[in-house]
Amino acid sequence: MTTTDLRSGRTLKNGFQRSGVALLAVAVALLLRGTLNPVLGRAVLYVFLLPAVAFTGWYCGVGPAVLSVFAAVLGAKYWFIPPVHSFNLSTTTDSIDLLIFLLASGFVITAGEVRRRQSEQLRRSQAALEDRVKERTAELDRTNQSLRELTARLMQLQDEERRRFARELHDSVGQLLAALSMNLSIARTDIERLTKTAKALSEGEALVQEMSTEVRTITHLLHPPLLDEAGLSTALRWLIDGFAQRSKIKVDLEFPDDLGRFSQEVETSVFRLVQECLTNVHRHSGSPNAKVRVASSDGLLLVEVADRGKGIPSGKLIEMNSPALLGVGIRGMQERIRQLGGSLDIISGGHGTIVRASLPVARISLPAPVLAAV
């Protein structure tokens, strides 16, 4: 359907308006023919009237089109066909011309009415299709919203389960290992004169100490108590120090001293984001160093993790931009940031990778705790 059709459908709905437009079109055709009458004489008389009839048949409907034919015939006979100023036909040729004009007008009116009905049917079908598209779009939006809510709830449950598991390990297994370590120390002291036995006990005690350290490390990685007690700055420094010792990758941390504290959800998300990025640096980048930068600007918390490794291949980077092909780690980072109203960008040009996140946050005032040496 053309723009002209739509405009005509909107402006020519009233019957009086359509009839008025039809008569106006015939009047314009008669005036134009009258202007050229000294040159044309009686030649091509009906040729000037047929376009007016076609216009009214296509855009005004059957009734106004018939009215335009009647007005055109009367005007042509009265002003141009001898005897002028009379409605009598004097020759057979005039009658035949009139009959041909009426047949042609009937054909044009019929074709115009068929086209108008087809256009109306097409317009209704298009409107119905647009309504169905809107319904499907609204249903898809509701489904996506439900999926985002479910993802947020799953992540919240995951954090709660990690926190509970870390407490259980610390309160049960950690205490038992501490008691066992003390008993082994006493036994080692009592039987120190027995060299072989003392050596075996020393090795056992060392293994227990190593096990205790590993359990403590696991509990801290699952949910570091420093994050709740001392805040994001202390937790990130603890994470980076441990990562550097294990991976031999030098990591620089840029964290303003006056940044303050944020909500538990924000600090947990930033900690997990940095933890995941450093793991990816160790596994994939081959970079000897990395940098973590945390800053605040205009109500946004900005987090950036950069390395100088081999970067991400272009094909892999395209896959990472597709939600269906994302890995669990990348999808988890994006969902955490999105649930808090932020955004996450991954930039890689072949000479390293930069992961950038921004979160809308508001600082909260918390007293700085005094931590005992661990």
N, C-alpha and C positions, 0 to 999 in steps of 0.2 A: 504494500500500500504506500502510495507516495505522500509527500508532505502536503501537496495540493489537495489530495483526497481527504486527508485528516482535517485540514483547515476548512474545507467546504462542508464536511460533515458537522463541524462545530458551529459554523456561522449560518447554515441554511436549514435549520431545523424547523423554524416557524413557517407555516403554510403561506401566510401573507408575504413574508419576506421572500420565499421562493418564487411566488407569482410575480412580485414586484421586480425581482432580478430578471425573470424571464421576459417580461414586457420591456424592461430597460435594454436588454440585449437586442430584441427585435427593433426597438426604436433606434438604437445606434446603427444597426445594419441598414435600416431605411434611410437614415440621414446620410450615411456614407454613400449609399446608392444614389440618393438625390443630388449629392454634391458632384458625382461623376456622370450624371445623366446627360449633360450637354455633350460629353465625349462618347459615351457608350450607347446612348439611345435606349432601345429595348433589349439590347444584347445582354446576355448573362445576368438577367434580372434575379432569377432565383439562386444563382451562385452566391450572391451576397447575403441571402436570407438563410440558406442551409447551414452555414457555420453557427448562426445564432440559435437555430433549432437544435443542432448537435450539442452546443454548450449547455442549454437548458435541459436536454435529455440526459446528459451525463451527470450534471451537478445539482439539478433542481427537482428531478422526479418526473413521473409520468404526467400528472395533472398539469403542472406549470409548463411542461413541454408541449402538450396538446393546446394549451392556451396560447403559447408562443406561435404555433403553426397557424392557428385561427387568426391571430393578430397579424402575422406576416402576410397571409393570403389577402385579408381585407386591405392592409396598407398597400400591397403591390397593385391590387386592382384599382384602388381609389386614386392612387397618385401616378402610376406608371403605365397601366394597360388601357389603351383607348377603348371606349370613351372614358377619359379621366374624370375624376370626381363622380364616378358612377360605379355601381356594383354589378353591372350587366356584362356578360361575356359576348363579344360580337363575332368572334371567329372560332372555328374548330381548332385551329392551332393553339389559341390561348387556352382552350379547355384541355387539350392534350398536355401542354406545358404544366398546367395546374395539377393535372392528374399525376404526372411524373414527379412533380415536387411533393405531392402528398404521399406517394409511395416511398420516395426516398426519405422523407421525414419520418414515416412510420418505421422504416428499417432502422434509421439512426436512433429513434426513441427506444425501439425494442432492444437494440444492441447496448445502448446506454443503461437501460434498466437492468439487463442481465449483468453488465459489468458492475453496476452499483450493488446489486445483491451479492455477487461474488466477493466484492470488496468488504461488504458488511460481514459476510460469513468468515472471511479471512481475519478481519479485525477481532471478531468474537473468539475465533480459535486462538489467535495470538494472545488475547487477554487471558483466556483460560490457561494457556501454556505458561504465561508469566506468573499467574497465581500458583500453579503447581511448582514452578521453580522457587518461588518465595517460600512455599511451605517446606520444600525439601531443604532449602538453605537454613530456615529456622530450626528444622529438626536436626540438621548437622551441627549447628551452633550449640544446641542443647546437649547433643552427644559429646561434643568436644569439651564443654564445660563440665559435664559429669566426669569425663576422663581425667581432666585436670584436678578436680576435687578428690577423686580416688587416688591419684598419684601423690597429692599432698598428704593425704591421710596415711598412705603406705609409708612415706618417708618419715612422718612423725612417729608412727609405730616402730619403724626401724631404729630411730634414735632412742626411743624409750627402751626398746629391748636391749640395745647396746649398753645403755646406762645401767640397766638392771643386771645384765650379765657381768659387767665390770665390777659392780658392787659385790655380787656373789663370789666371784673369783678372789677378790681381795679379802672378803670376810671369812671365807672358808679355807680354800686351798692355800692362800697366802699365809694365814695363821698357822696352819698345820706344817707348812714347809719351814716356817720360822722356828717352831718348836723342835722339829726334827734336826734342823741345823744346830740348835743349842745342844741337843743331846749328843749329836755326833762330835761336837767340839769337846764336851766333857769326856766322852769315851776316848777321843784321841789323846787328851791330856793324861788320862789314867794309864793308857797302854803305850805311851810314847817310847818306852824302853824296847818295845818290840818293833824293830825297824820295818819289817814287811807289813805288819798289821797297821802300823802308824801311816805308812805310805798309802795303803789302800784306803784307810779312813780319810786321809787328807784328800785323795782324789775324789772320794765319795762326797766329802763336804764341799769341794770345789764344784762338783756337778750340781749339788743341791743349790749352791749359791747362784750358779748359772741358770738353773731352772727357775729360781725365785726371781732373778733379774728378767728372764724372758716373760714370765707370767705378769710381772709388773709392767713390762713394756707393752704386752698385748692389751692389758686392761687400760693402760694410758692411751694406746692407739684407738681402742674401741670408743672410749670417751674419756679424754684426759680430765682429771679433776681440776687441773690448773685453769681450764677454760671457764669453769663455774666459779672458782675461788679467786683467781688473780686476773682473769680477763684474757682477751684475745692476744695482746702483745706478748705476755709471758708464755702462753700456750704455743704461739708460733715460734718463739725462740727455742723452746724446748723441742718442738718438732724438727726444726731445722738443724739444731745441734745433733740430735740423734740420727737424722737422715745423713748428715755429712760424715759422721763416724762410720756408719754402715756402708755407704755407697762410695766414699772417698771423692765426692763431688762437692766443691766449694760453693756455698750458697750465701749470698749477701742479702740481708734483710733491711729494708728501709721502712721504718715505722715511726711516725712522729710521737714525741713524748707526751704531747698535750691532746692526743686524739680522743681520750676518754673511753667510756664503756658504751656498749650497744645492747640491744635485746638479745636474749638467749638464742632465738632463731637465727638472727643475723650473724652472731659470732660463731655459732655452730656451722652455718653454711659457708662462711669464709674459711674456717679451719679445714673443713672437708674439701673445699675447692683447692686450697694450697696443697693439701695432702695428696689429692689425686694428681695434680699437675706435677709435683715432684716425683711421684711414682712413675709417671709417663716419661719424665726427663731421664730417669735412671734406666727405664726399660727400652726406650726407643730412640732418644736423641743422640747419644754418644757424646754429649757436651761435657767438658771438664768442669764447667761452672754454671751457675744459674743465679737469677736475681728475683727477689720477691719485694714488691713495693705496695704499700698500703697508704692511702691518703684520703682526705675528705675535701670536697669542694661543692659549694652551693647545695647543701642538703643531700649530696650523694657520697656514698662510700665507694672509693675506687680501689680495685685490687688488680695487680698485674704480676704475672709470673712469666719470665723470659729466659730462654737459654740460647746458646750459640752452637747448637748441634746441626745435624744434617737436614733438619726441617721436615715438613710433611709433603710427600709427592702430591702433584696437582690432582691426580685421579682420586687419591685417598681424601684430599681436602674437599672435593666435590661430594664424595660419599658422606663425609661428616656433616655436610650441610643438608643432607636428606634425613628427616626424622626416622624413616623406615630402616636406614642402614647404620644408624648411630650405634656405637658400642655402649655397654652398660655404664662405664665410667663417665663418658662424655654426656650421655643422656641424663645421668643422675645430676651432674653439675648444672646442666641447662635447666632441668626441672626445679632444682633447689633455688636457683637465681630467679626463674620466672615466677615461682610461687610468692616470692617476696617483692614482685613488681620490678625486677631489674632486668638486665640484658647481659649476654655473654657473647664475646667475639673471639674467634681463633684466627690468627694471622700468621702465615708462614710463606716466606719467599725463597726458600732454598738455603738460607744462611741463618737458620735458627727459627724458633717458634715463639710467639707471644700470645698468651691467653689473657684477655682483658674482661673484667666484670665491673658493672656499676650497679649499686643498690641504693634506692631511696631510703634513708634512715633518719632517725632522730636519736641524739645522744640521751643516755640516762645517767643520772648521778648515782654512783655507787661508792661507798667508802673503800679505799685501797686496803686490802687485807695484809696482815703481816704473816709471811710464810716462814715456817720453821724449815731448817735445812733438812733435806731428805738424804 
